[in-house]
Amino acid sequence: MKRLLHYLLPIALCFVVGGISMIFQSEAIVEWYPTLDRPSITPPNIVFPIVWSILYIFSGLSIGRLWDKGNSNYVGLWFLILGLNFLWSPMFFFMESPISGLVVILMLDIAVFSYTVITWPASRFASIIMIPYLAWLALATYLNFYIWRFN
């Protein structure tokens, strides 16, 4: 049971933080975001919560694997990633500031890339499972950049 908690607690924390961040975007998603010029590759709105749910599970599994192996060296960086991920929604949506969102997402890109690289020696699984997060962030960073540039 204790080993299971190593995985379930981080996953649950990701969903709690993600749920709280949704509060900051709910109004802007309806009123502000639809008015923006967005690139043609922007996924439909329904895709975002689905993808983020999968990424929250992967992120939780990643740190859970390290925690389960007795390696807590990466917990601080993981919490930084979680914090930056949370911070993006208030910056981009609540403040209606694509440039603030871009600054945060670029820091998030660096943090997730760093985490993915430095966890490799400790757990290949913990590292590899973060690759979809990096791929999604690449798209999200492009979308954020485009919105900042053309609005």
C-alpha positions, 0 to 999 in steps of 0.5 A: 500500500505504501508503494502505491501511495508513492504514485497516487499522492503525486498524481492526486496533487497534480489534479488538485493543482490543475483543478485550482488553476482552472478556476483562474481560466474559466471566465477568460476561456469563454470571454477573452480566449475566443476573441484571439487570433490563434494558429490553425493548428490550435486543438479544440478546447476539449483536447486540453483537459484530456491531454493535461489529465494524461500529462498529470498522470505521467508526471505523477508516475515519474516522481512516484517512481523516483520516490518509490526507488528512495530517490528524493533528489528531484522532488524540488524540481518536480514541485517547481514544474508543478508550480510553474504549470499552475502559474501559467493559467493565472498569468495567461488567462486571468491577467489576459497577458500572453507575454506573462504566459510566455515567460512562464511557459519558457521557464516551464520548458526549461524545468521539464527539459532539465528534469527529463535529462537529469532523472535519466540516470536515476530512472529511465522510466521517470525520464521517458514518461516526461517526453510527452509532456515536453512534446505538449509543451513545445506545442503550447509554447508555440501557441502562446508565442503566436497569440502574443505575437499576433494579438 
